[in-house]
Amino acid sequence: MADISQTAANVTTGASTTPTKGPNGIQAGEAITQGMPVYKSTVDSKYYKSDADTAAASVCDGIALTPAATNGNFIIAVPGTTAGVSLVNLGATLTVGLEYYVSTNAGGICAIGDLTTGDFPTSLGFATTAALLDFRSIASLTAKP
């Protein structure tokens, strides 16, 4: 299985309860496309594409709801702390009940089977419908053996 194929224009919140942040105070450190998982850098406080290749970049602080150019501001969906609070339409066809993860392709989303030895798994949540992800980010910060 490969990264999910997203249509950026279709990415949006999936419920009125989905918490968001931005655009003020949410600045991109690189070009970001809607639907990409992002993390906040501790170095410059800008947001970058999450990437399972390193512990620091594998964290997911949000999913981009709007695009951003480098140094531009944008809006993100923030993960929920309980089931059903933060629903995100990823602009892709999801498999109901499947758990999705940050990919080793920066800004990508994949299934756990796509992560291999040395990758840092970060769960983004489970698909509740063919369109919606119950977004609750959990970073292991430990490399997969």
C-alpha positions as CSV (number, residue, x, y, z in Angstrom):
1,M,0.0,0.0,0.0
2,A,1.2,3.5,-0.8
3,D,0.4,6.9,0.7
4,I,-3.2,7.9,0.3
5,S,-4.0,9.9,-2.8
6,Q,-5.5,13.2,-1.7
7,T,-7.4,15.9,-3.6
8,A,-6.3,19.1,-1.8
9,A,-9.4,21.1,-2.8
10,N,-11.6,18.5,-0.9
11,V,-9.7,18.7,2.4
12,T,-11.9,20.3,5.1
13,T,-13.1,19.9,8.7
14,G,-15.5,17.0,9.1
15,A,-17.6,18.4,11.9
16,S,-18.4,21.7,13.6
17,T,-16.6,20.4,16.7
18,T,-13.2,20.0,14.9
19,P,-10.8,22.4,16.6
20,T,-8.7,24.6,14.3
21,K,-5.8,27.1,14.7
22,G,-4.7,29.9,12.5
23,P,-4.0,31.7,10.3
24,N,-2.4,34.1,12.8
25,G,0.5,32.4,14.6
26,I,0.6,29.4,12.2
27,Q,3.5,30.1,9.9
28,A,4.8,27.6,7.4
29,G,8.6,27.0,7.2
30,E,8.1,25.4,3.8
31,A,5.4,25.1,1.2
32,I,2.4,23.2,2.6
33,T,-0.6,21.6,0.8
34,Q,-4.0,21.0,2.3
35,G,-4.3,17.6,3.9
36,M,-0.6,17.3,4.9
37,P,0.2,16.5,8.5
38,V,2.4,19.1,10.0
39,Y,4.5,19.7,13.2
40,K,5.7,22.8,14.9
41,S,9.5,23.2,15.0
42,T,11.1,23.9,18.3
43,V,13.9,25.7,16.5
44,D,11.9,28.5,14.8
45,S,8.3,27.9,15.8
46,K,7.3,27.4,12.2
47,Y,5.3,24.5,10.9
48,Y,6.8,21.8,8.6
49,K,5.6,18.6,6.9
50,S,5.6,15.7,9.3
51,D,7.9,12.9,8.3
52,A,8.3,9.4,9.9
53,D,12.0,9.4,9.1
54,T,13.1,11.2,12.3
55,A,11.6,11.4,15.8
56,A,11.3,15.2,15.8
57,A,9.6,15.4,12.4
58,S,7.3,12.4,13.0
59,V,5.2,14.4,15.5
60,C,1.9,15.7,14.1
61,D,0.5,18.9,15.6
62,G,-2.1,19.4,13.0
63,I,-3.4,18.7,9.5
64,A,-3.3,21.6,7.0
65,L,-6.8,22.9,6.0
66,T,-5.4,25.6,3.7
67,P,-2.2,25.8,1.6
68,A,0.8,27.9,2.6
69,A,3.9,29.2,0.8
70,T,7.1,29.3,2.7
71,N,6.7,31.8,5.6
72,G,3.0,32.1,4.7
73,N,0.2,31.7,7.3
74,F,-2.3,28.9,7.1
75,I,-5.1,27.1,9.1
76,I,-4.7,23.6,10.6
77,A,-7.1,21.1,12.2
78,V,-5.9,20.3,15.7
79,P,-6.1,16.7,17.0
80,G,-8.9,15.8,19.4
81,T,-8.4,14.2,22.8
82,T,-11.6,12.1,22.7
83,A,-13.3,10.1,19.9
84,G,-15.3,12.0,17.4
85,V,-14.2,15.5,18.4
86,S,-11.8,16.3,15.6
87,L,-13.0,14.8,12.3
88,V,-11.1,15.7,9.2
89,N,-12.1,15.1,5.6
90,L,-8.7,14.2,4.1
91,G,-9.9,14.6,0.5
92,A,-9.2,10.9,-0.1
93,T,-11.1,7.6,0.0
94,L,-10.3,5.9,3.3
95,T,-10.9,2.4,4.5
96,V,-13.3,2.4,7.4
97,G,-11.7,1.2,10.6
98,L,-8.1,1.5,9.3
99,E,-5.6,3.4,11.3
100,Y,-3.6,6.0,9.4
101,Y,0.0,7.2,10.1
102,V,2.5,9.9,9.2
103,S,4.4,8.6,6.1
104,T,8.2,8.6,5.4
105,N,7.3,10.8,2.5
106,A,7.2,14.3,4.0
107,G,3.6,15.4,4.3
108,G,2.2,12.0,3.3
109,I,-0.3,9.7,5.1
110,C,0.0,5.9,5.0
111,A,-1.0,2.7,6.7
112,I,1.2,1.1,9.3
113,G,2.3,-1.6,6.8
114,D,4.2,1.0,4.9
115,L,6.5,1.9,7.8
116,T,9.6,-0.3,8.2
117,T,12.5,-0.7,10.5
118,G,13.9,2.6,11.7
119,D,10.8,4.6,11.0
120,F,9.0,6.6,13.8
121,P,5.3,5.7,13.8
122,T,2.8,8.4,14.6
123,S,-0.9,7.5,14.5
124,L,-3.2,10.1,13.1
125,G,-6.3,8.2,14.0
126,F,-8.9,5.9,12.5
127,A,-11.2,6.3,9.5
128,T,-14.8,6.5,10.7
129,T,-16.2,6.7,7.2
130,A,-14.8,6.5,3.7
131,A,-14.2,10.2,3.9
132,L,-13.5,11.1,7.5
133,L,-10.6,10.6,9.8
134,D,-11.1,10.7,13.6
135,F,-7.9,12.8,14.1
136,R,-6.1,12.0,17.4
137,S,-2.4,12.2,16.9
138,I,-0.2,9.9,19.0
139,A,3.6,9.9,18.4
140,S,5.7,7.0,19.5
141,L,9.0,8.9,19.3
142,T,10.5,5.4,19.1
143,A,11.9,3.8,16.0
144,K,10.2,0.7,14.7
145,P,12.4,-2.4,15.3
